[in-house]
Amino acid sequence: MTNEVAISYAVLALKNLGMDKEKIQQMASEVRWLFDMLTEEEAMLLANKFF
């Protein structure tokens, strides 16, 4: 799966949950930045700590 496919799934999920378009665009931008800043392992660790 590519980064853009992953973002597309997230966009659709947030749309289905009723999030507004501006917030979804902000999320997509933030995710693209995080793809460049964190390894997959770092992202998993931080996300799991959040939950």
Rosetta blueprint (number, residue, H / E / L):
1 M L
2 T L
3 N H
4 E H
5 V H
6 A H
7 I H
8 S H
9 Y H
10 A H
11 V H
12 L H
13 A H
14 L H
15 K H
16 N H
17 L L
18 G L
19 M L
20 D L
21 K H
22 E H
23 K H
24 I H
25 Q H
26 Q H
27 M H
28 A H
29 S H
30 E H
31 V H
32 R H
33 W H
34 L H
35 F H
36 D H
37 M H
38 L L
39 T L
40 E H
41 E H
42 E H
43 A H
44 M H
45 L H
46 L H
47 A H
48 N H
49 K H
50 F H
51 F L
